[in-house]
């Protein structure tokens, strides 16, 4: 019985040391790239509150940064980690806007 207890304790200790807790993160391998026209990109950006802001790689990087910051704050407030990916709108192959789509869960 003592050997069984020592074996179980050793297994539990090894699991605690070896197993890494789950962590949420940005999963770029699931990103989607959608090619649209510049007029369509402008219309979508305007609907997102970016009216009058020029679209291009800088805007894509900025929209990514803002949303990553928001997700980090949401994770801190809620205490939950969120896996996420982005939809990148591209014009002539150049990303102009990054959108983190909501994933509904119940």
mmCIF file of the C-alpha atoms, coordinates in Angstrom:
data_MODEL
# 
_entry.id   MODEL 
# 
loop_
_atom_site.group_PDB 
_atom_site.id 
_atom_site.type_symbol 
_atom_site.label_atom_id 
_atom_site.label_alt_id 
_atom_site.label_comp_id 
_atom_site.label_asym_id 
_atom_site.label_entity_id 
_atom_site.label_seq_id 
_atom_site.pdbx_PDB_ins_code 
_atom_site.Cartn_x 
_atom_site.Cartn_y 
_atom_site.Cartn_z 
_atom_site.occupancy 
_atom_site.B_iso_or_equiv 
_atom_site.pdbx_formal_charge 
_atom_site.auth_seq_id 
_atom_site.auth_comp_id 
_atom_site.auth_asym_id 
_atom_site.auth_atom_id 
_atom_site.pdbx_PDB_model_num 
ATOM 1   C CA . UNK A 1 1   ? 0.000   0.000  0.000   1.00 0.00 ? 1   UNK A CA 1 
ATOM 2   C CA . UNK A 1 2   ? 2.872   2.340  0.828   1.00 0.00 ? 2   UNK A CA 1 
ATOM 3   C CA . UNK A 1 3   ? 4.423   1.716  -2.605  1.00 0.00 ? 3   UNK A CA 1 
ATOM 4   C CA . UNK A 1 4   ? 1.110   2.560  -4.285  1.00 0.00 ? 4   UNK A CA 1 
ATOM 5   C CA . UNK A 1 5   ? 0.841   5.810  -2.323  1.00 0.00 ? 5   UNK A CA 1 
ATOM 6   C CA . UNK A 1 6   ? 4.414   6.776  -3.254  1.00 0.00 ? 6   UNK A CA 1 
ATOM 7   C CA . UNK A 1 7   ? 3.717   5.946  -6.931  1.00 0.00 ? 7   UNK A CA 1 
ATOM 8   C CA . UNK A 1 8   ? 0.524   8.029  -6.972  1.00 0.00 ? 8   UNK A CA 1 
ATOM 9   C CA . UNK A 1 9   ? 2.262   10.963 -5.277  1.00 0.00 ? 9   UNK A CA 1 
ATOM 10  C CA . UNK A 1 10  ? 5.155   10.761 -7.764  1.00 0.00 ? 10  UNK A CA 1 
ATOM 11  C CA . UNK A 1 11  ? 2.700   10.773 -10.680 1.00 0.00 ? 11  UNK A CA 1 
ATOM 12  C CA . UNK A 1 12  ? 0.794   13.757 -9.297  1.00 0.00 ? 12  UNK A CA 1 
ATOM 13  C CA . UNK A 1 13  ? 3.991   15.670 -8.687  1.00 0.00 ? 13  UNK A CA 1 
ATOM 14  C CA . UNK A 1 14  ? 5.245   14.959 -12.200 1.00 0.00 ? 14  UNK A CA 1 
ATOM 15  C CA . UNK A 1 15  ? 1.941   16.119 -13.708 1.00 0.00 ? 15  UNK A CA 1 
ATOM 16  C CA . UNK A 1 16  ? 2.111   19.379 -11.761 1.00 0.00 ? 16  UNK A CA 1 
ATOM 17  C CA . UNK A 1 17  ? 5.693   19.991 -12.882 1.00 0.00 ? 17  UNK A CA 1 
ATOM 18  C CA . UNK A 1 18  ? 5.401   18.810 -16.489 1.00 0.00 ? 18  UNK A CA 1 
ATOM 19  C CA . UNK A 1 19  ? 1.908   19.847 -17.597 1.00 0.00 ? 19  UNK A CA 1 
ATOM 20  C CA . UNK A 1 20  ? 1.737   23.468 -18.670 1.00 0.00 ? 20  UNK A CA 1 
ATOM 21  C CA . UNK A 1 21  ? -1.526  25.281 -17.971 1.00 0.00 ? 21  UNK A CA 1 
ATOM 22  C CA . UNK A 1 22  ? -3.648  26.136 -20.990 1.00 0.00 ? 22  UNK A CA 1 
ATOM 23  C CA . UNK A 1 23  ? -3.019  29.580 -22.362 1.00 0.00 ? 23  UNK A CA 1 
ATOM 24  C CA . UNK A 1 24  ? -5.049  31.600 -24.819 1.00 0.00 ? 24  UNK A CA 1 
ATOM 25  C CA . UNK A 1 25  ? -3.303  33.441 -27.561 1.00 0.00 ? 25  UNK A CA 1 
ATOM 26  C CA . UNK A 1 26  ? -3.435  34.924 -31.025 1.00 0.00 ? 26  UNK A CA 1 
ATOM 27  C CA . UNK A 1 27  ? -3.588  32.032 -33.493 1.00 0.00 ? 27  UNK A CA 1 
ATOM 28  C CA . UNK A 1 28  ? -2.266  33.410 -36.794 1.00 0.00 ? 28  UNK A CA 1 
ATOM 29  C CA . UNK A 1 29  ? -2.544  30.023 -38.503 1.00 0.00 ? 29  UNK A CA 1 
ATOM 30  C CA . UNK A 1 30  ? -6.343  30.527 -38.515 1.00 0.00 ? 30  UNK A CA 1 
ATOM 31  C CA . UNK A 1 31  ? -6.236  34.032 -40.040 1.00 0.00 ? 31  UNK A CA 1 
ATOM 32  C CA . UNK A 1 32  ? -8.381  34.581 -43.119 1.00 0.00 ? 32  UNK A CA 1 
ATOM 33  C CA . UNK A 1 33  ? -7.423  36.943 -45.944 1.00 0.00 ? 33  UNK A CA 1 
ATOM 34  C CA . UNK A 1 34  ? -10.222 38.456 -48.003 1.00 0.00 ? 34  UNK A CA 1 
ATOM 35  C CA . UNK A 1 35  ? -9.430  40.417 -51.155 1.00 0.00 ? 35  UNK A CA 1 
ATOM 36  C CA . UNK A 1 36  ? -11.854 43.298 -51.696 1.00 0.00 ? 36  UNK A CA 1 
ATOM 37  C CA . UNK A 1 37  ? -11.928 46.488 -53.725 1.00 0.00 ? 37  UNK A CA 1 
ATOM 38  C CA . UNK A 1 38  ? -10.780 49.811 -52.296 1.00 0.00 ? 38  UNK A CA 1 
ATOM 39  C CA . UNK A 1 39  ? -14.351 51.193 -52.325 1.00 0.00 ? 39  UNK A CA 1 
ATOM 40  C CA . UNK A 1 40  ? -15.586 48.184 -50.351 1.00 0.00 ? 40  UNK A CA 1 
ATOM 41  C CA . UNK A 1 41  ? -12.699 48.529 -47.872 1.00 0.00 ? 41  UNK A CA 1 
ATOM 42  C CA . UNK A 1 42  ? -13.507 52.208 -47.412 1.00 0.00 ? 42  UNK A CA 1 
ATOM 43  C CA . UNK A 1 43  ? -17.187 51.440 -46.782 1.00 0.00 ? 43  UNK A CA 1 
ATOM 44  C CA . UNK A 1 44  ? -16.362 48.733 -44.198 1.00 0.00 ? 44  UNK A CA 1 
ATOM 45  C CA . UNK A 1 45  ? -13.776 50.924 -42.466 1.00 0.00 ? 45  UNK A CA 1 
ATOM 46  C CA . UNK A 1 46  ? -16.309 53.753 -42.251 1.00 0.00 ? 46  UNK A CA 1 
ATOM 47  C CA . UNK A 1 47  ? -18.835 51.386 -40.645 1.00 0.00 ? 47  UNK A CA 1 
ATOM 48  C CA . UNK A 1 48  ? -16.197 50.406 -38.080 1.00 0.00 ? 48  UNK A CA 1 
ATOM 49  C CA . UNK A 1 49  ? -15.718 54.047 -37.081 1.00 0.00 ? 49  UNK A CA 1 
ATOM 50  C CA . UNK A 1 50  ? -12.617 54.732 -39.169 1.00 0.00 ? 50  UNK A CA 1 
ATOM 51  C CA . UNK A 1 51  ? -14.276 57.370 -41.351 1.00 0.00 ? 51  UNK A CA 1 
ATOM 52  C CA . UNK A 1 52  ? -11.702 59.532 -43.082 1.00 0.00 ? 52  UNK A CA 1 
ATOM 53  C CA . UNK A 1 53  ? -8.697  57.495 -41.897 1.00 0.00 ? 53  UNK A CA 1 
ATOM 54  C CA . UNK A 1 54  ? -6.512  56.414 -44.849 1.00 0.00 ? 54  UNK A CA 1 
ATOM 55  C CA . UNK A 1 55  ? -6.371  52.655 -45.334 1.00 0.00 ? 55  UNK A CA 1 
ATOM 56  C CA . UNK A 1 56  ? -3.101  50.797 -45.806 1.00 0.00 ? 56  UNK A CA 1 
ATOM 57  C CA . UNK A 1 57  ? -0.584  48.602 -44.001 1.00 0.00 ? 57  UNK A CA 1 
ATOM 58  C CA . UNK A 1 58  ? -0.281  51.145 -41.167 1.00 0.00 ? 58  UNK A CA 1 
ATOM 59  C CA . UNK A 1 59  ? -4.040  51.067 -40.587 1.00 0.00 ? 59  UNK A CA 1 
ATOM 60  C CA . UNK A 1 60  ? -3.993  47.253 -40.593 1.00 0.00 ? 60  UNK A CA 1 
ATOM 61  C CA . UNK A 1 61  ? -1.188  47.238 -38.015 1.00 0.00 ? 61  UNK A CA 1 
ATOM 62  C CA . UNK A 1 62  ? -2.958  49.861 -35.903 1.00 0.00 ? 62  UNK A CA 1 
ATOM 63  C CA . UNK A 1 63  ? -6.302  48.017 -35.963 1.00 0.00 ? 63  UNK A CA 1 
ATOM 64  C CA . UNK A 1 64  ? -4.457  44.834 -34.932 1.00 0.00 ? 64  UNK A CA 1 
ATOM 65  C CA . UNK A 1 65  ? -2.710  46.631 -32.057 1.00 0.00 ? 65  UNK A CA 1 
ATOM 66  C CA . UNK A 1 66  ? -5.918  48.236 -30.764 1.00 0.00 ? 66  UNK A CA 1 
ATOM 67  C CA . UNK A 1 67  ? -7.827  44.962 -30.794 1.00 0.00 ? 67  UNK A CA 1 
ATOM 68  C CA . UNK A 1 68  ? -4.974  43.020 -29.154 1.00 0.00 ? 68  UNK A CA 1 
ATOM 69  C CA . UNK A 1 69  ? -4.905  45.637 -26.396 1.00 0.00 ? 69  UNK A CA 1 
ATOM 70  C CA . UNK A 1 70  ? -8.663  45.349 -25.931 1.00 0.00 ? 70  UNK A CA 1 
ATOM 71  C CA . UNK A 1 71  ? -8.500  41.542 -25.765 1.00 0.00 ? 71  UNK A CA 1 
ATOM 72  C CA . UNK A 1 72  ? -5.726  41.736 -23.146 1.00 0.00 ? 72  UNK A CA 1 
ATOM 73  C CA . UNK A 1 73  ? -7.853  44.087 -21.015 1.00 0.00 ? 73  UNK A CA 1 
ATOM 74  C CA . UNK A 1 74  ? -10.900 41.855 -21.433 1.00 0.00 ? 74  UNK A CA 1 
ATOM 75  C CA . UNK A 1 75  ? -8.882  38.811 -20.350 1.00 0.00 ? 75  UNK A CA 1 
ATOM 76  C CA . UNK A 1 76  ? -7.596  40.686 -17.304 1.00 0.00 ? 76  UNK A CA 1 
ATOM 77  C CA . UNK A 1 77  ? -11.059 41.885 -16.250 1.00 0.00 ? 77  UNK A CA 1 
ATOM 78  C CA . UNK A 1 78  ? -12.860 38.588 -16.887 1.00 0.00 ? 78  UNK A CA 1 
ATOM 79  C CA . UNK A 1 79  ? -10.068 36.297 -15.714 1.00 0.00 ? 79  UNK A CA 1 
ATOM 80  C CA . UNK A 1 80  ? -10.649 34.185 -18.836 1.00 0.00 ? 80  UNK A CA 1 
ATOM 81  C CA . UNK A 1 81  ? -8.217  33.603 -21.666 1.00 0.00 ? 81  UNK A CA 1 
ATOM 82  C CA . UNK A 1 82  ? -9.415  34.028 -25.235 1.00 0.00 ? 82  UNK A CA 1 
ATOM 83  C CA . UNK A 1 83  ? -8.006  32.279 -28.290 1.00 0.00 ? 83  UNK A CA 1 
ATOM 84  C CA . UNK A 1 84  ? -8.527  34.459 -31.339 1.00 0.00 ? 84  UNK A CA 1 
ATOM 85  C CA . UNK A 1 85  ? -7.623  35.036 -34.974 1.00 0.00 ? 85  UNK A CA 1 
ATOM 86  C CA . UNK A 1 86  ? -8.141  37.821 -37.500 1.00 0.00 ? 86  UNK A CA 1 
ATOM 87  C CA . UNK A 1 87  ? -9.840  38.462 -40.791 1.00 0.00 ? 87  UNK A CA 1 
ATOM 88  C CA . UNK A 1 88  ? -7.479  40.603 -42.848 1.00 0.00 ? 88  UNK A CA 1 
ATOM 89  C CA . UNK A 1 89  ? -9.089  42.717 -45.550 1.00 0.00 ? 89  UNK A CA 1 
ATOM 90  C CA . UNK A 1 90  ? -6.672  43.178 -48.432 1.00 0.00 ? 90  UNK A CA 1 
ATOM 91  C CA . UNK A 1 91  ? -6.663  45.497 -51.423 1.00 0.00 ? 91  UNK A CA 1 
ATOM 92  C CA . UNK A 1 92  ? -4.349  44.402 -54.248 1.00 0.00 ? 92  UNK A CA 1 
ATOM 93  C CA . UNK A 1 93  ? -2.809  41.831 -51.874 1.00 0.00 ? 93  UNK A CA 1 
ATOM 94  C CA . UNK A 1 94  ? -1.924  44.404 -49.199 1.00 0.00 ? 94  UNK A CA 1 
ATOM 95  C CA . UNK A 1 95  ? -3.647  44.102 -45.801 1.00 0.00 ? 95  UNK A CA 1 
ATOM 96  C CA . UNK A 1 96  ? -5.524  47.321 -45.058 1.00 0.00 ? 96  UNK A CA 1 
ATOM 97  C CA . UNK A 1 97  ? -7.627  46.344 -42.038 1.00 0.00 ? 97  UNK A CA 1 
ATOM 98  C CA . UNK A 1 98  ? -7.508  43.626 -39.387 1.00 0.00 ? 98  UNK A CA 1 
ATOM 99  C CA . UNK A 1 99  ? -10.770 42.479 -37.836 1.00 0.00 ? 99  UNK A CA 1 
ATOM 100 C CA . UNK A 1 100 ? -10.997 40.172 -34.826 1.00 0.00 ? 100 UNK A CA 1 
ATOM 101 C CA . UNK A 1 101 ? -14.305 38.407 -35.428 1.00 0.00 ? 101 UNK A CA 1 
ATOM 102 C CA . UNK A 1 102 ? -16.431 37.646 -32.370 1.00 0.00 ? 102 UNK A CA 1 
ATOM 103 C CA . UNK A 1 103 ? -16.918 33.975 -31.586 1.00 0.00 ? 103 UNK A CA 1 
ATOM 104 C CA . UNK A 1 104 ? -20.209 33.315 -29.889 1.00 0.00 ? 104 UNK A CA 1 
ATOM 105 C CA . UNK A 1 105 ? -20.132 30.764 -27.102 1.00 0.00 ? 105 UNK A CA 1 
ATOM 106 C CA . UNK A 1 106 ? -22.820 29.687 -24.697 1.00 0.00 ? 106 UNK A CA 1 
# 
